[in-house]
């Protein structure tokens, strides 16, 4: 009898109103194809952070759980309510930081999945604890509960993400990179069975630069002056996602694919 396959949908960084409405539309069409839906929410409200209202809206719309990143603290109202709204923050913040960096959830009554959010250090600004050492310590505890472990590695460079992928190969089920808002075309299964993609991409304004109005970004590059980043609120919506299939007995990925759809305005 073949082992059971767990089907996970991961949605890239949700950006602004177009991202939220697009995700809800996408899940209305496709949620039944998956056992569990995880989304990165750190840019869901106005491009930085997430409000309680928007978190509830997305949970009602079909998201099961949220990962985040360095912008999760931008909306003060959510800081002490992360657990209530099914959000984890990066694991390698100091221990006294609100919220948790990892969690184990039960799916379909009998399958447990560990979810970890970790923040990289290369070009990411503020100093943070070493993601490699921090996640290794967490895995020792999580492996005692479940072989199925899903990691969102939120960082800038593909080199740091790929290094982490090989560091964790065979120790986790899947590593999905976030933060750059551009989906990479390098989804693969690493030699020891860990699914990997450098970046899931974003869910948000298609005709934009990473979600921001393109003319604002162009002006910034031309003038080198500080500008206010305004999220694009009109036009098409891109939904970037990663589909992952995991063997529930071994915890190894059997299939991983990155893809996207564009919804017309």
TIGU-950072 format. One record per residue (C-alpha): residue in three letters; x, y, z. Coordinates in steps of 0.5 Angstrom, whole numbers, padded with zeros to 4 digits, always signed. Layout:
<pts>
ALAXYZ;...
</pts>
This chain:
<pts>
UNK+0000+0000+0000;UNK+0003+0007-0002;UNK+0005+0012+0003;UNK+0000+0018+0004;UNK+0002+0024+0000;UNK+0001+0031+0003;UNK-0001+0037-0002;UNK+0002+0043+0001;UNK+0000+0050-0003;UNK+0005+0056-0001;UNK+0003+0063-0003;UNK+0009+0068-0004;UNK+0009+0075-0001;UNK+0002+0078-0001;UNK+0003+0085-0003;UNK-0003+0090-0001;UNK-0010+0090-0003;UNK-0009+0087-0010;UNK-0005+0081-0007;UNK-0011+0080-0002;UNK-0017+0080-0006;UNK-0013+0076-0011;UNK-0011+0070-0006;UNK-0018+0070-0004;UNK-0020+0069-0011;UNK-0015+0064-0013;UNK-0016+0060-0006;UNK-0024+0060-0008;UNK-0022+0056-0015;UNK-0016+0052-0012;UNK-0016+0051-0005;UNK-0020+0044-0005;UNK-0014+0041-0009;UNK-0009+0042-0003;UNK-0009+0039+0004;UNK-0006+0045+0007;UNK-0005+0053+0005;UNK+0001+0057+0008;UNK+0002+0064+0006;UNK+0007+0069+0007;UNK+0003+0075+0010;UNK+0009+0081+0012;UNK+0007+0086+0006;UNK-0001+0084+0006;UNK-0003+0091+0009;UNK-0001+0097+0005;UNK+0006+0094+0003;UNK+0009+0093+0010;UNK+0006+0089+0016;UNK-0001+0086+0017;UNK-0007+0088+0020;UNK-0012+0084+0025;UNK-0017+0086+0020;UNK-0013+0083+0014;UNK-0011+0077+0017;UNK-0018+0075+0019;UNK-0020+0077+0012;UNK-0015+0072+0009;UNK-0016+0066+0014;UNK-0024+0067+0012;UNK-0022+0067+0005;UNK-0018+0060+0005;UNK-0011+0061+0008;UNK-0009+0056+0014;UNK-0003+0059+0016;UNK+0002+0065+0015;UNK+0009+0066+0015;UNK+0012+0073+0015;UNK+0019+0076+0015;UNK+0022+0083+0018;UNK+0016+0087+0016;UNK+0012+0083+0021;UNK+0013+0089+0026;UNK+0010+0095+0022;UNK+0003+0094+0024;UNK+0003+0095+0032;UNK-0004+0092+0033;UNK-0001+0085+0031;UNK+0005+0085+0035;UNK+0002+0081+0041;UNK-0003+0078+0037;UNK+0001+0073+0032;UNK-0001+0067+0035;UNK-0009+0069+0035;UNK-0008+0070+0028;UNK-0004+0064+0026;UNK+0002+0068+0024;UNK+0009+0066+0026;UNK+0015+0071+0026;UNK+0022+0069+0024;UNK+0025+0064+0029;UNK+0032+0068+0030;UNK+0029+0074+0033;UNK+0031+0074+0041;UNK+0027+0070+0045;UNK+0023+0075+0049;UNK+0020+0077+0042;UNK+0013+0077+0042;UNK+0010+0071+0038;UNK+0014+0064+0036;UNK+0018+0062+0030;UNK+0016+0055+0029;UNK+0009+0051+0030;UNK+0007+0044+0029;UNK+0000+0044+0026;UNK-0005+0037+0025;UNK-0008+0036+0019;UNK-0013+0032+0017;UNK-0014+0029+0024;UNK-0007+0025+0024;UNK-0002+0028+0020;UNK+0003+0033+0024;UNK+0007+0038+0020;UNK+0012+0043+0023;UNK+0013+0050+0020;UNK+0019+0054+0021;UNK+0020+0062+0019;UNK+0027+0064+0019;UNK+0031+0070+0017;UNK+0037+0071+0013;UNK+0043+0076+0015;UNK+0046+0078+0008;UNK+0044+0085+0006;UNK+0038+0084+0011;UNK+0040+0090+0015;UNK+0039+0089+0023;UNK+0043+0084+0026;UNK+0040+0077+0027;UNK+0042+0071+0030;UNK+0045+0066+0026;UNK+0040+0062+0022;UNK+0044+0056+0021;UNK+0045+0055+0028;UNK+0038+0057+0030;UNK+0034+0053+0026;UNK+0039+0047+0027;UNK+0037+0047+0035;UNK+0030+0048+0033;UNK+0030+0042+0028;UNK+0032+0037+0034;UNK+0026+0038+0038;UNK+0021+0038+0032;UNK+0024+0032+0029;UNK+0021+0028+0035;UNK+0014+0030+0034;UNK+0014+0030+0026;UNK+0018+0028+0020;UNK+0014+0033+0016;UNK+0018+0040+0017;UNK+0016+0046+0012;UNK+0021+0052+0012;UNK+0020+0059+0010;UNK+0027+0062+0009;UNK+0026+0070+0008;UNK+0032+0073+0006;UNK+0035+0077+0000;UNK+0040+0073-0004;UNK+0040+0066-0007;UNK+0046+0064-0005;UNK+0044+0064+0002;UNK+0038+0061+0001;UNK+0041+0055-0003;UNK+0047+0054+0002;UNK+0041+0053+0007;UNK+0038+0049+0003;UNK+0044+0044+0002;UNK+0045+0045+0010;UNK+0038+0042+0011;UNK+0038+0037+0006;UNK+0035+0031+0009;UNK+0033+0034+0015;UNK+0027+0038+0013;UNK+0021+0036+0008;UNK+0022+0043+0004;UNK+0025+0050+0004;UNK+0021+0056+0000;UNK+0025+0062+0000;UNK+0021+0069+0000;UNK+0023+0076+0001;UNK+0025+0078-0007;UNK+0018+0078-0010;UNK+0020+0075-0016;UNK+0019+0068-0017;UNK+0025+0064-0019;UNK+0025+0058-0024;UNK+0029+0053-0020;UNK+0024+0049-0016;UNK+0028+0042-0015;UNK+0029+0036-0010;UNK+0035+0036-0007;UNK+0040+0030-0007;UNK+0037+0027+0000;UNK+0030+0029-0001;UNK+0028+0036+0001;UNK+0024+0040-0004;UNK+0027+0047-0005;UNK+0026+0054-0009;UNK+0030+0060-0008;UNK+0024+0065-0008;UNK+0016+0063-0009;UNK+0015+0070-0012;UNK+0009+0075-0010;UNK+0002+0076-0010;UNK+0000+0083-0012;UNK+0000+0088-0017;UNK+0003+0085-0023;UNK+0004+0092-0027;UNK+0009+0094-0021;UNK+0016+0094-0019;UNK+0016+0089-0013;UNK+0009+0091-0011;UNK+0011+0099-0011;UNK+0008+0104-0017;UNK+0014+0103-0022;UNK+0014+0111-0024;UNK+0016+0112-0016;UNK+0022+0107-0017;UNK+0024+0109-0023;UNK+0025+0116-0020;UNK+0029+0114-0014;UNK+0034+0110-0019;UNK+0034+0117-0023;UNK+0035+0122-0018;UNK+0038+0118-0012;UNK+0033+0122-0007;UNK+0029+0118-0002;UNK+0021+0117-0004;UNK+0015+0115-0001;UNK+0014+0108-0004;UNK+0006+0107-0006;UNK+0003+0100-0007;UNK+0000+0100-0014;UNK-0007+0099-0013;UNK-0010+0098-0020;UNK-0009+0093-0026;UNK-0007+0086-0026;UNK-0006+0082-0020;UNK+0000+0076-0020;UNK-0001+0070-0016;UNK+0005+0067-0015;UNK+0005+0060-0011;UNK+0009+0053-0010;UNK+0006+0047-0010;UNK+0009+0041-0006;UNK+0008+0034-0005;UNK+0011+0031+0001;UNK+0011+0023+0003;UNK+0008+0023+0010;UNK+0012+0017+0012;UNK+0019+0019+0010;UNK+0018+0027+0010;UNK+0021+0027+0004;UNK+0018+0032-0002;UNK+0016+0028-0008;UNK+0014+0034-0012;UNK+0015+0041-0012;UNK+0013+0046-0018;UNK+0013+0054-0018;UNK+0008+0057-0022;UNK+0004+0063-0023;UNK-0003+0066-0025;UNK-0005+0073-0027;UNK-0012+0076-0026;UNK-0014+0081-0031;UNK-0016+0088-0028;
</pts>
